[in-house]
Structure formats: structure tokens, C-alpha cells
Amino acid sequence: MKLINYLIIYSILVINVALSKDKPPFKNILVLDNPKIYKEIIFQDREGNKIDLNSINTDEIYILNFWATWCAPCKDEMPSLDKLQVKDGVFIFPINMEEKNLNNIDKFYKDLNIKNLNTYFDDGLKLVKVFALRGVPTTIILNEKKEMVARISGSIDFADEKFISWLNSIK
């Protein structure tokens, strides 16, 4: 009888935990069951300085958005990504996948009225290999421990309140 009671209690707890997890608001968001750790997440800023994400010590959600100026879906989602950058607890690294051309990127940002985002680069496309990227836009979401918790293939509306609520739930 005790075994049956324990099984019932265990089942209720498991069901409650499963139901309490917020589901992502868009179908193209893949949430990992177990966060994935990467030893090196290194890219460059606009001036060519190396950024080692693992050396940044803040308790934020990190969004690595891989994009290109010629990519129409990237152009569609970039304004919403710019809006998301002003939210507390989120830091966005838009990583351009093209050969470095600041004039093209500045024009792209100006045409879209991007004011809150910086520009970063994946020198030698090393992160393409690390994250096994298959196209742009692709977005990698890392928790405050810098573990990958989700991947977005294709574009989404980053300013959507359902997305922001879901993002806050993964902290």
C-alpha cells in the first residue's frame, strides 16, 4: 500500500513539473531537455577585439543571433531584436556571418533604424562549426550560466510578448 501511495505522489509531482514548464511560443524554437555547455564561445566585436562570452560575468540571458545583410528573414526580425535589447536581463550579440564590411552593416542598421544593437563577427566561421549552423537567421539562447538552452531556426518576432514571457521563464 505504501508503494502505491509513493507512486501516486511521484506521478502527481512529475505531471506538475511537466505542466509547469513554459512551452515556447513559436514552432521554430527548439528547447533542449538538457542545457549544453560549450568551452569556447569566442567572436569579434566591430573593432576586431575578441569577445570570450565565458569571461563575461553577468546574470543575463544571452542571445547569439547569426545573420547576414542579404538575408530577407534577418531583415524582417532585426527591428524586433533591437527592441528586445532594451529589456533588462537580456544581452544580444548579433553576429554577422559575412566577410567584414562595416559600410554594408552600417547601411543595413540605418535602413532598419537599429539603435540598440552592436555588431559582432564570427572570424573564420568558427561558431558556425561549434553550433552546427545550417543557415541564417539562426539564434542560440544561452542561460545565465552560458549553457545553450534553446535554438531558433529562421526568423521570429523577438518583441512578441509571448516570446518575452517565455524567455523570462527560462532564467
C-alpha positions as CSV (number, residue, x, y, z in Angstrom):
1,M,0.0,0.0,0.0
2,K,2.9,2.4,0.8
3,L,4.4,1.7,-2.6
4,I,1.2,2.6,-4.3
5,N,0.9,5.9,-2.3
6,Y,4.5,6.8,-3.2
7,L,3.9,6.1,-6.9
8,I,0.8,8.2,-6.9
9,I,2.6,11.1,-5.2
10,Y,5.6,10.7,-7.5
11,S,3.2,10.7,-10.6
12,I,1.5,13.9,-9.4
13,L,4.8,15.7,-8.9
14,V,6.1,14.6,-12.3
15,I,3.0,15.8,-14.0
16,N,3.0,19.1,-12.2
17,V,6.7,19.7,-13.1
18,A,6.0,18.8,-16.8
19,L,3.0,21.1,-17.0
20,S,4.7,24.0,-15.2
21,K,7.4,24.3,-17.9
22,D,6.5,27.1,-20.2
23,K,6.4,26.0,-23.8
24,P,8.0,28.2,-26.4
25,P,5.5,30.4,-28.3
26,F,6.8,29.6,-31.8
27,K,7.2,26.3,-33.5
28,N,10.7,27.0,-34.8
29,I,12.1,27.2,-31.2
30,L,13.9,24.0,-30.2
31,V,14.2,23.8,-26.4
32,L,16.9,21.4,-25.2
33,D,15.9,18.9,-22.5
34,N,19.5,19.3,-21.0
35,P,21.3,22.5,-21.4
36,K,24.5,22.1,-23.5
37,I,27.8,23.6,-22.3
38,Y,30.4,25.0,-24.7
39,K,34.0,25.5,-23.6
40,E,34.7,28.3,-26.0
41,I,32.3,30.9,-27.4
42,I,34.6,33.4,-29.0
43,F,33.8,36.0,-31.6
44,Q,34.9,39.6,-32.5
45,D,33.5,43.0,-31.9
46,R,33.3,45.7,-34.6
47,E,36.9,46.8,-33.9
48,G,38.3,43.2,-34.2
49,N,38.7,42.6,-30.4
50,K,38.0,39.1,-29.3
51,I,34.9,38.6,-27.1
52,D,35.0,35.4,-24.9
53,L,31.4,35.0,-23.8
54,N,32.5,32.7,-20.9
55,S,34.6,35.5,-19.4
56,I,31.6,37.8,-19.1
57,N,30.2,37.7,-15.5
58,T,26.6,38.8,-15.5
59,D,23.4,37.0,-14.7
60,E,21.6,37.6,-18.0
61,I,20.1,35.5,-20.8
62,Y,22.4,35.7,-23.8
63,I,21.1,35.7,-27.4
64,L,23.5,35.0,-30.2
65,N,21.8,35.9,-33.4
66,F,23.6,34.8,-36.6
67,W,22.6,36.9,-39.6
68,A,23.6,38.5,-42.9
69,T,22.7,41.7,-44.7
70,W,21.5,39.8,-47.8
71,C,19.1,37.6,-45.7
72,A,15.4,38.8,-46.1
73,P,14.2,37.0,-42.9
74,C,17.2,38.6,-41.0
75,K,16.0,41.9,-42.2
76,D,12.4,41.1,-41.0
77,E,13.4,40.1,-37.5
78,M,16.2,42.6,-36.8
79,P,13.9,45.5,-35.6
80,S,12.3,43.2,-33.1
81,L,15.7,42.1,-31.9
82,D,16.6,45.7,-31.5
83,K,13.5,46.3,-29.3
84,L,14.4,43.2,-27.2
85,Q,17.9,44.5,-26.4
86,V,16.4,47.3,-24.2
87,K,14.8,44.7,-21.9
88,D,16.5,44.0,-18.6
89,G,18.2,40.7,-18.1
90,V,18.9,40.0,-21.8
91,F,22.0,40.7,-23.8
92,I,22.1,40.2,-27.5
93,F,25.1,39.6,-29.7
94,P,24.1,39.9,-33.4
95,I,26.9,38.1,-35.2
96,N,27.2,38.9,-38.8
97,M,28.2,35.9,-41.0
98,E,29.6,37.8,-43.9
99,E,33.1,39.0,-44.7
100,K,33.5,42.1,-42.5
101,N,32.2,45.1,-44.3
102,L,31.2,47.9,-41.9
103,N,29.8,50.1,-44.6
104,N,27.2,47.4,-45.6
105,I,26.3,46.7,-42.0
106,D,26.0,50.4,-41.0
107,K,23.7,50.9,-44.0
108,F,21.7,47.8,-43.1
109,Y,21.3,49.1,-39.5
110,K,20.5,52.7,-40.7
111,D,17.8,51.5,-43.2
112,L,16.1,49.5,-40.4
113,N,16.6,52.2,-37.7
114,I,18.6,49.8,-35.5
115,K,19.8,51.8,-32.5
116,N,20.4,49.4,-29.6
117,L,22.4,46.6,-31.1
118,N,26.2,46.4,-31.7
119,T,27.8,44.4,-34.4
120,Y,29.9,41.2,-34.0
121,F,31.6,38.8,-36.3
122,D,32.4,35.1,-36.4
123,D,36.0,35.3,-37.6
124,G,36.8,32.2,-39.7
125,L,33.2,30.9,-39.1
126,K,34.3,29.0,-36.0
127,L,31.0,29.4,-34.3
128,V,29.2,28.0,-37.4
129,K,31.1,24.8,-36.6
130,V,30.6,25.0,-32.9
131,F,26.9,25.4,-33.1
132,A,26.5,23.3,-36.3
133,L,24.6,26.2,-38.0
134,R,22.7,25.3,-41.2
135,G,21.5,28.8,-42.3
136,V,20.6,32.3,-41.3
137,P,19.0,33.6,-39.3
138,T,19.7,31.1,-36.5
139,T,19.5,32.2,-32.9
140,I,21.2,30.5,-30.0
141,I,19.8,31.2,-26.5
142,L,22.1,30.7,-23.5
143,N,21.1,30.9,-19.9
144,E,22.9,32.9,-17.3
145,K,25.4,30.1,-16.9
146,K,26.1,30.4,-20.6
147,E,24.6,26.9,-21.4
148,M,22.6,26.6,-24.6
149,V,19.0,26.1,-23.6
150,A,17.3,26.7,-27.0
151,R,17.9,27.3,-30.7
152,I,15.7,29.2,-33.1
153,S,15.9,28.2,-36.8
154,G,14.5,31.0,-39.0
155,S,13.0,34.3,-38.0
156,I,10.7,35.2,-35.2
157,D,9.2,38.3,-33.6
158,F,11.5,38.9,-30.7
159,A,9.3,41.7,-29.4
160,D,6.3,39.4,-29.1
161,E,5.1,39.5,-25.5
162,K,4.6,35.7,-25.5
163,F,8.2,35.3,-26.5
164,I,9.4,37.7,-23.9
165,S,7.4,35.9,-21.2
166,W,8.8,32.6,-22.3
167,L,12.3,34.0,-22.3
168,N,11.9,35.2,-18.8
169,S,10.7,31.8,-17.7
170,I,13.9,30.1,-18.7
171,K,16.1,32.0,-16.3
